[in-house]
Amino acid sequence: MGDHNTAARVALLKQGKALPGKNGGPPRFPIADSSDLDSAIGLARTPEERRHVYKCARAMNMLGKIPANWRPDGTLRS
């Protein structure tokens, strides 16, 4: 994902465009633009991460980028 510093990640977290960090780490999966969305799609492994990516794609009107086997709840179609 984009080269976001910690301050930028915190700002994106407050906007709902990043997930909270794990174990006190910096916010993760920051999605500020189309390039970030593309990277996040390739990196998302858990339902939580896929839900976040799906939500951001919907907000950016870019649901067409979401893989066909992803459901909005983060689960995968078989």
Secondary structure, 3 states (H helix, E strand, C coil): CCCCCHHHHHHHHHCCCCECCCCCCCCECCCCCHHHHHHHHHHCCCHHHHHHHHHHHHHCCCHHHCCCCECCCCCECC
